[in-house]
């Protein structure tokens, strides 16, 4: 069925649901169990970026009765062609078309949904272009490569009335939903600190040098908005881009964004902090990576604080978690060591309650698409923007600081508006680095700028260098629109 007819079907479904609600009849629910098998109701999907996380997107959409993957889009033609063949088998012989360039995909009116799992530097532009072309979007975390990009995606979603889901799937997991409700109910007292953890061992990515991109990669399209430096500086082309600033955001934006989002969600804060401070470095090895492998980010919210710790070197767990979130309350604490589970304890460490349960984040997205209501989304793009921006602000603080000076560092820690025991966190980080035999003369300890932030307009106050990093220079014609120009 053509795009216009499918869109008409969606609009009529939304009206039917509203009418049913008005007369007291339960509204139509488009959950996973309610998938239509009618070909007239199928939504056309394009999956963009299919080597890594994109495989999960393929599994979600190719496995449904009410969606069909029409396009596989990837800058690596070998990866893309292989994925297209795999999808064809799953879709009973309906092989999606492979395209290198997302712009060609967006010209096809049969495409209703664009699902984006590219490297981070492509997330915002891919999402904005797609919504400008009339598509709904599922975009992986972090939704942006810098702070400004995230707000621009929100603007586009609202301007073009598009549904845009963020790929932080914990928001759809019943176990995590119930744990957050428990934390916010006051059952562990007044929760003033949420601590995200990303204790994930990361090794060197190899010597910085001049390497060629794989022959199967359209390097110009892969770069997109990023600067062209005429060569690849890391030995492994795929995945290791996470640790270079031009394309990735370190483990804050890779693994840590999931825990950053849960921490912010549980703390109940829906805006930027009033101050942000970060410190750390890339310790114990010198390689092609730029981002920190050891980092603390502290966001001050007045009476509440959100602390995040990245440890890429050998370390023990903290309160039973390595990759997770800890909510610290006046009467107890809660620990979330996974995407979908956790436990709450009293002040003496006695177990109060456990939580667990998986959900279906893609199903939630399809439900919102069919209802034409972004409020149905468990992780609307604005939620994705706020959590992603907290990661970016931490990196901005770190990158605009300087070599560690203990006296200056302690002054900044005292000035920072945070409820966390900032000195204890700082001391633990120093001890961790030293336990891994980090030589700060070889791999420096960077103490970041204390950023004063205006949450109302999402700006950094009185720091021109830091403010410049809220956005970036874009390579033509891959330019993310400026404010008000989406």
N, C-alpha and C positions, 0 to 999 in steps of 0.2 A: 504493500500500500504506500502511496506517496506521502511525503512529509506533511503536506497541508492537511490531509485526512487524518493522519495520526495525531497531529496537533489539535485538530478539531475534536477528536475522540477524548484527548486529555482534558480539554476545556469542558466538554459535556460531562465528563466523569466528575470533575470538580463541582459543577453546578448540581449534579445529582446528589453528591455527598452533602452539600449544603442544604438542599431541600429536605433530604432525609433527616438531617439533624434538627431542622426547624419543626418537624412534626413529631419529634421524639423517637424516631427510628434510628438505630445505630448506623453511623456513617460507614460507607464502604471502606474496607481496609485492604490495602494492597500489600500484605505481608508475603513472605516467601511462599507460604502455603496457598496463597490466593493467586498465584501466577496464572494469567490467561494463556491458553494454548492456541488462541485464534491468531492467524497470521496478520489479520487486520490491526491487531493491537500491539504488534512487536515494535520495540524501539530500536533504532539503528545506532550502533555504537562504534566509535573509533578509539582504539587504545594506542596511546602515544608514549613511547619509551617502554620497551618490552624485555630488556635483558634480565633485570633483577626483579624488583617489586612488581613490575608490570606483569609478570607471570601470574601473580595473585589476582590482578585485575582481569586478566584473560579467564582465569578459572571462575571468577564470579559471574561474568557476563555470558561466557560461552556455555555455562552450565544451566542457564535459565531458559524457560519456555517463552518468556515474554520479551527477550532481547536477542539481538543477533549482531555479532561483530562483523561489520562491513569493511573495516580498514584496520590494518596494522601499520603503524607509522614509527619509524626508527631511523636514526642517522647511520646505523650499521646495517647494511643490506643483507649480510649473511645472517645476522641475528633475526632481522625482520622476516626474511624469507622462511627461515626455519620455524618461526613462531606462526606464521600464516598457514603453513602446512599442518602444523599441530592443531590449530583452531579448526581448519577444514575437517579434520577427522572427528573432532568433537561436535561439529555442527552438521554431521551427516552428509559431508561432501560439499557444503557451502563454504568455499575457501574465501576468506576476506582478501581484498586487494591490498597489496603492499605499496606504500609510498614513503619516500624519504622526507618529504617536505609537508609539514602540517598545513601549510597554506592551501595546498591542493586538496587535502582532505576536507577542509572547511568550505570549499566550493560546492560540495555535494549536499543537496537539500534532504537527502535520505538520512543523513547523520543527525540524530537527535542529541546524542550524548558523546562528549569527549572525556576520556578517562586518562589522566596524565600521571606518568611515573618516570619522567625524565630526570636527569640531574637537576639539582636545585636551581641553578641559574636560569633554567628554562621554565620553571613552574609558573611564574606570574605572567610572562608574555604569552605562553600557551593558553593559560586560562582566560586572559583578557581577550585575545584574538578569538577564541572559541565563543565566548559570550557575545562579542560584537557580531559574530556570524549567526547568532540565534540558537546556540547550543547550550545545553546544561552541562555542568562540569563536575567531575570528581577529581580533585587534585591532591597529590600526596603531600605529606609533611616534609620539611617546613613548607608552607604554601608560598613562601617568598625567599629571595636571596638577601634582601635588605628590608628595613622597616617600611620605607615608602611604598615598595611594591605591594605589600600586604594590604595597605589601605586602598590602593588603586584597584585591587581585585574586588574588594568589598564595594567600592563605588560602581564598578562595572556590573556586578551582580544586581545591585539595586536599580541602576539606570535601565538595564535591559530586561529586568524582571526574570532573571535566570536563577536556577537552583544550583548552588555550588557547595558541595560537601568537602570537608577537610578529612584527610586520611588518618585521623587519630581515632582508631577503632575502639579504644577503651571506652569511649563515650557511648558505645552501643552495647557494651557488655553488662548484663544484669548484676554480676558480682561487683563490678566497680561502681555501678550506679547506686547499689544498696550501701556500699561502704561509704561513699561520699555523703549520702543522706544521713547515715549514722554519725559521721564526723560533724556534719552541720547541725545535727539535732541537739548538741550539747552533752551527749552521753560520755564524752571524755573531757568535759569541761570546756573552758574557753580556749579555742585553738588559735594561737597567735603566730605559730611557725609551721610552715610546710617545707620539707627538705627533700628535694629530688636527688636521686643518685644514679650515676652512670659509671659504675665501676666495671669497665669492660676492657680486657687486655688488648692492647694495640701494639703491634711491632713496627719496626722501621719499614717504610715503603721503598727503600732503596735510594741510591745516590742520585742527587739532582744532576741533570745533564740535558743533552739535546737528543730527543728520541723522535721517531716518526710515528704518526698515528697509524693504526692498522689499515691495510689497503682497502678493506671492506667498508671503511668509515668515510662518509662525506664530512670532512673536518670542518668545513665552513658552516654547514648546518648544525653540526654538533656544538660548535662554539656559540652560534646565535648571538645573544647579547654580550657575551664575554669578549674581552680584547683578544686580538690575534697576535700572538707573540712569535709566530712563524715556526714554532716547534713545540713538542710536548716535553715537559721538564721532568716527568715521572716515568719510571720503567714500565709500570703496569697501567695501561690506558684506562680500562674500565674500573670502576669502583674507587680507585685511589684518588680520584678527583675530590672526594669528600674532604681531604686534608689539605686542599689548596684553596686560598681565599677567592680566586677568580670564579670558582665553580661551586664550592661547598662551604659549609659553616662549622666544620669540625664535628665532634661528637655531640655538641650541644644541639646542632640541627639535624644530626643523623639519628642516633638512638635517643638522645636526651630530650628531644622535643616531645616524645610521648610522655615522659615523666614530668616535664615542665608543664604540660597541659593538664595532667591529673592534679599536680600540686596547685596550680592556679584555680582549677575547678573546685577542688575541695576547700581551698581557702576562701572561696566565694568572692574573688576580686575580678571585676570585669573591665579593667582599664590598666594603663601603664602605672608603674610604681612612681613615687615622687623622687626616688634616688636609686641609682644603680652603681655597684662597685664590683670589679672583678680583678682577680690576680691568678697567676700561674705561669705556665710555660710549656715548651716542648722539651721535656727532660730526657736525659740518659742516652740519646742518640741524635746524630745530625744526619738528616736525610732530605728528600725532596718535599717533605711536608711543611706547611706554614702554620697550621692551626695548633692550638695547645693540646697536649695529651694529659695535662694535669691542670685543672682550673676550678676555681670557686667563683660563683656569681651570686651576689646578694642584692635582692630587690626590696627596698623599704617602702611599705605601705602605711606609714604612720604607726598604728597599733598592731599591724601584722607584717610579717616578713616571709618572703619566699627565697629560700637558699637552694642553690644547685651546685653539686659537686661532680666533676668529671675526673676519673682516675683511669688512665690507660696503661699504667704500670702495675706491677704485682701489688695486691692489697687484700686485706681481709674484709669481710662484710661489716656493715654498720647496722647494729640492731637487727640482724638477721636478713639484711637485704644487700644486694650488690647493684641490681638494676631495679629501681623501684622508688617509692615515695614513703616518707614518714611524716605523719601529722602529729605534732606535739601539743597536747592539751594540758590544762591545769589539773585535770583529774585522771589523766591517762594518755595513751598514745595509740596510734593505728599504724600498721605497717602493710604496705602493698608491694610484694616482691615480684609481681607479674602484671600482665595486662588485664587480668580478669579476676584476681583474687586478693584476699588480704585478711588480716586479723586485727582485732582491737583488744587492748589490755588496760588494766587499771594502773595506778601509779606504782604498785608493787610488782607489776609484771604478770599478774593473774589474767588469764584469758577471759575476755568478756563475750566475744562473738567472732565467728569466722564468716567469710563471704566468698562466693565463687559463682561462676556462670558466664558462658560465652553468648554473644549476640551476633547479629549479621549487619555489619555497617553498610554494605552495598545494598542490602534489602531496604534499609532505612532510606537510603538515597533514592531508590526507585519509587518508594512510596511517596516521597516528597515531589518527585518529578511528575508522577501521575496526578497528584492532588494540586500541583502548581502552588505549593505553599512551603516557603523556605523555613517557616517556623516548625515544621515537622522534623527537620533535620536535627540529629543529635550533635552534629559538629558543623554547624553553619560556618561559612567562610569567615565571618567576623570572629568567631571563637578561634579559628585557625590563625588569623592575623594576629590577635593579641598574644597567643602563646608563642608563635614564631618570633614576634617582635621582641619578646623578653629574652630570647636566645640571642638575637642580633644586638640588642643593647648591651648584653654582657660582653659580647665580642668587641663592640665599639669601645667599651671601657678599657678592656685589656689592651687593645691595639693602640690606644691613645695615651697610654701610661709610659712608664720608664722603668729602668732597672731598680730592683728592690733596694730601698733604704729603710731600715727598720724603724728609725725615728719618725720619718715622714709617713710610713705605712700605719703606724699606730695612731697618728693624728687623724688620718683619713678614717680609720676604723671607728674612732670615737665620734667623728663628725657625721658618720653615716647613720641615717635614720632607719635603724633596723632593730627588731625585737630579739633577734638571734644573739646568742653569746658569740659575737663576732671574733673576739680574741681567741676563744677556744677553737673555733673552726680554723682560724689562721694558724694557730700552733699545730693543730693536727695535720694541716696541709704541709707545713714545713717539715714535720717529722716524717710524713709519708715520702716526701721527695728525698730526704736524706737516707731513709731506709732502703731506697732504690739506688743509693750511691750516686745521686745526681750532683754533677759538678756545675755550679752556677756560673763559673767562669767560661765553661764551654757551651752549656745550654742555659742561658740566663733566666732568672726568675723575674718576671715582669709584674709590676704592681700597677694596676690600672688607674685611670682617672675616675674620680668621684663625680658621677654625672648627676646634675640636677635636671629633673624632667618635668615638663608641663603636660599632665595627662590629658588636658582638655584639647590641645591641638597636636599632641604627640610629638612635641619638639624637645630638643635639648637646650637648656638655658645657659647662655654665657660661655659657650665652648664652641668656637667656630670650627675647629679641627674635627671634633666629634660630630657636630651637626652635618658636616660634609659627608660623613659616612652613613648617614641615614638613607642615602641613595647611592648611585654610581654613575659613571659615564657609560653610555651604551654605544655599541657598534652598529652603525647603520647597515641595513634598514631594520635592525632588530631592537627597536627602541620601546621600552615600557613607557606608556604615556605619563605625563606629569599630572599633578593634582588638577582636577576639573577638566581634564582633556580626554578621559576615557570614552 
